[in-house]
Amino acid sequence: MEWECVVVGAGAAQHQRRTQPGRARRKTIVIDADDPSNRASGVVGGLLGFDQRRPDDLYAAGR
């Protein structure tokens, strides 16, 4: 299968990068290790709606 867009990582920073191609009906694949780098952090910083919340809360909301 051919892809028009490849997004590496499924974290918060990549959310916009995977949403826009989908809205444009582009064949998009997301490649992720399922090993969040900020899971060890106590809180997420600077993310609208999730500032100072636990990373697990962000991942749960996205599922």
BELGI-V489213 format. One line per field, one symbol per residue. phi: phi as a letter, one per 30 degrees, with the letter a starting at -180 (. if undefined). Layout:
# BELGI-V489213
phi=???
This chain:
# BELGI-V489213
phi=.cccbcccjcddddeddcddddddicdbbccbdhbedcddddbcciceibdicdedddddddd
